[in-house]
Amino acid sequence: MTNPTPITIGIPYREEGQDFSLLAGGLLTSLQDLPSNVTCEIIICVNGSSAGCEGHLSGLLAPTGLEKYQARVITSPKGKLAAQLAIVKDRKLNGYLAFVDSDVVLGKPVLRLLWSTLETDKRCMVAYGQPVPVFPVKLGLLHRLLRVHYSLRERAYHRPYFHGRAFMLREWFFDPPGDLRGINPKVVERLRLAQGPIIDDIAMSRMALASWGGCVIREVQDANVYFDPIDTIRGMYAAAIRVALELERLDLLYPQHARLEKSYSTSCWNSGELRRYSLRMQLAHALFRGLDSGIKRIAKVHVALIKAGLLRTRTLWVRVPGTKQFARNRHDWDKFRRIPQA
């Protein structure tokens, strides 16, 4: 038998109020579910955080039990992609690369299922976990609509891109952007194109689709990745602005990929699959879809105004309110906690 492929697990970490004990508890449980002969290393890369964050996290590794998995903490310049590049450079194992957001909780089989998908399907370049929202005890109208959306997404949609909350790569791939000299200098400045891509999963999904086609990205069911969902329309709009900004920037940074957005996004909606559900479910889903589509259209107009110089944005990484507030779901999140709160 050949030796199983090892895994480097990278965690880009930026202080945003997340609960490290939840992250560590889920990660430890998922690591223990891997085959015993799979070698792992964990690299936590602190970026854009206060002084002393690196030392604080290093001190938490031994109490959480992650130290035995060659866990270490490094630093990088600000930005998630900058952290990922630093992780790639620092890794010691030559195997698969898994990236996990610092504000999620991994279900027990996540790492095993992602690893086995890459082991058994040689065409697959990216395997990613299925995001599962953990809602507050008291649900609002938006939560109820989101719950319908997430319960029906496997039937209603085919997602062309992978989710960046937890994914595993067969190998690291990242294409540098093209020459900016052919772009209006004012647009380059307004959209800060010199910074390159910002959102890793959108940029790398396009790169994967352009290089290998749609069969190389696999969502792995039962690889549940638990996260804190948005609470408000304002949160939905912030997320839509962030994505719309990045899509506009990527069309300019990688003009050869621009066609992918139209060709893949138009074929992802399966309306016929919803007919088997009750009229109430269909209406709720239609309401969410209409709300989501409307917000995204407004966000595109907003970005067009930024590009034209009529509006400004202070940051490319628009913060989405409400998605780091684990304490608001205290009773829900307790069942995911595997270690004492750090």
Secondary structure, 3 states (H helix, E strand, C coil): CCCCCCEEEEEEECCCCCCHHHHHHHHHHHHHCCCCCCCEEEEEEECCCCCCHHHHHHHHHHHHCCHHHCCEEEECCCCHHHHHHHHHHHCCCCCEEEEECCCEEECCCHHHHHHHHHHHCCCCCEEEEEEEECCCCCCCHHHHHHHHHHHHHHHHECCCCCCCCEEEECCCCCCCCCCCCCCCHHHHHHCCHHHCCCCHHHHHHHHHHHHHCHHHEEEEEEEEEEECCCCCHHHHHHHHHHHHHHHHHHHHHCHHHHHHHHHHHCCCECHHHHHHCCHHHHHHHHHHHHHHHHHHHHHHHHHHHHHCCCCCCCCCCCCCCCCCCHHHHHHHHHHHCCCCCC
